[in-house]
Amino acid sequence: MAFRRKILITILIIAGFDAVAAMISRSFHYDFSSFAWVSFLIYLAVGYWGAHRCGAKYGMLLGASAGLVDSTIGWFISRVIGPFIETPIPTLTPAVVASTIVAVTAMGLVFGLIGAGLCKVFGQAKPIAA
C-alpha cells in the first residue's frame, strides 16, 4: 500500500476516533481525557503499520502525523461535539494551542517510533540500507 494512502487512512481513523469518543463522553458523562490511552495505542499501531514493508522512518513519520492530526483536526472535531470533561479547560491562547500541538505531535512520534521498533523486532520492517 502506498504511504500516501496510509496517511489518509490514519487521518480518517484519528478523526473518527475523536468524534466517537467525544460523543460517548458527552452521552454518558464519561471524562473525555480518559480516552487518551486509546490515542496512544493508535499512534503505536500506525507506527507499526507505517514501518511495515516501508522502514522505521515511515513508522515514526506516520506516528507523528497521527499526533499532528489528533491535536488539530481531532481536537477541532471533539470541541465542536463538546465532550464531557471533568477538569476545567484553560483559556485557549495561541501559546496553549501551539504547545499542545507540539506536545501531542511529539508523543505521536515517540509512540510511532515504538511501533516501528516492534515492527522491526518482528521482522516486518524493511531493512535499513547501509
FENNORSUL-V459002 format. One record per pair of residues at least 12 apart in sequence whose ideal C-beta (glycine too) atoms are under 8 Angstrom apart, sorted by the first residue. I is the first residue (numbers start at 1). J is the second residue. Records with the same first field share a line. If there is no record, write none. Layout:
BEGIN
I = J ; J
END
This chain:
BEGIN
3 = 50 ; 54 ; 58 ; 62
6 = 46 ; 49 ; 50 ; 62
7 = 62 ; 65
10 = 46 ; 62 ; 65 ; 66 ; 69
11 = 65 ; 69 ; 73
13 = 42 ; 46 ; 66
14 = 39 ; 42 ; 66 ; 69 ; 70 ; 73 ; 74
15 = 69 ; 73 ; 74 ; 77
17 = 38 ; 39 ; 42 ; 74
18 = 70 ; 73 ; 74 ; 75 ; 77 ; 78
19 = 77 ; 78 ; 81
21 = 35 ; 38 ; 78 ; 83
22 = 77 ; 78 ; 81 ; 82 ; 83
23 = 81 ; 83
25 = 83 ; 84 ; 85
26 = 81 ; 82 ; 83 ; 84
28 = 84
29 = 84
30 = 84
31 = 84 ; 85 ; 86
32 = 78 ; 83 ; 84 ; 85
33 = 85 ; 86 ; 87
39 = 70
40 = 107 ; 111
42 = 66 ; 70
43 = 63 ; 66 ; 67 ; 70 ; 107 ; 108 ; 111 ; 112 ; 115
44 = 63 ; 111 ; 112 ; 114 ; 115 ; 118
45 = 115
46 = 59 ; 62 ; 63 ; 65 ; 66 ; 112 ; 115
47 = 59 ; 60 ; 62 ; 63 ; 111 ; 112 ; 113 ; 114 ; 115 ; 116 ; 118 ; 119
48 = 115 ; 116 ; 118 ; 119 ; 124
49 = 62 ; 115 ; 119
50 = 62 ; 63 ; 112 ; 115 ; 116
51 = 115 ; 116 ; 119 ; 120 ; 124 ; 125 ; 126
52 = 119 ; 124 ; 125
53 = 124 ; 125 ; 126
54 = 125 ; 126
55 = 125 ; 126 ; 128
56 = 113 ; 116 ; 117 ; 119 ; 120 ; 125 ; 128
57 = 116
58 = 116
59 = 112 ; 113 ; 115 ; 116 ; 119 ; 125
60 = 109 ; 112 ; 113 ; 116
61 = 112
62 = 112
63 = 108 ; 109 ; 110 ; 111 ; 112 ; 113 ; 115 ; 116
64 = 105 ; 106 ; 108 ; 109 ; 112
65 = 108
66 = 108 ; 112
67 = 104 ; 105 ; 106 ; 107 ; 108 ; 109 ; 111 ; 112
68 = 101 ; 104 ; 105 ; 108
70 = 104 ; 108
71 = 100 ; 101 ; 103 ; 104 ; 105
72 = 101
75 = 100
END
